[in-house]
Amino acid sequence: MSSVDDSIRTLLLLMPRMVGRAKRLKVPEELAGLNLAPRHLSLFAYLLFDGPLGVNELA
């Protein structure tokens, strides 16, 4: 298997564990009042790793 295949396999095996733990985490107080869903996670990840982005960059 290639390195890319190995990396993808590792990610696929880790994803259920990561999602399970994330679901058990308490929502930060600053976000508790917002109507957020799991679909917002990828947007938060982009902002966390790439810094401030415009709407067009996120879309």
N, C-alpha and C positions, 0 to 999 in steps of 0.2 A: 504494500500500500504506500501511497505517496504521503509526504508530510502533510499536505493539505487534507487528504482523506483522514489521516490520523487526527488532525486538529478538529475537523468537523465531527468525527465520531466522539471525541472527548467532550466537545460542547454539547452534543445531543444527549450524552449520558449525564452530564451535569445539570442540564436545564431543569428537569423535573425537581431536583433537589433544591436548586436555587429559587425556583418559583414557589415551592412549598415553604421555604424559610421566609421569603419576602411576604407571603400572605399572612404569616404569623407575626410580623413586625407591627409595632404600634405606629399608626400614622402620626407624623410630626405635627405638633400643635398648630404650626403655621398653615398646614394644609388640611387640617381636620374639618374645617367648615366648607371646604370646596367639594363639589360633586365630581370626584375623580374616578376613573375606571382603569382597568389594566391597560387599555390602549394608550393611556398617557405615559406609561413607563418608558417607551422608546423615545418619546420627546424629552422627558427628563434626562435620559441617558445622553442624548445628543448635547443638551445644554450643560450637563455636568462635565463631559469630556471635551467638548469643543468650545465652551464658553458661550457668551451671548450670540444668538443668531436671529435673523429676521424671519418673518413669517414665510417668505418665499424660499428661504434656505431650508426651513423645516419641512416644507410641503413636498 
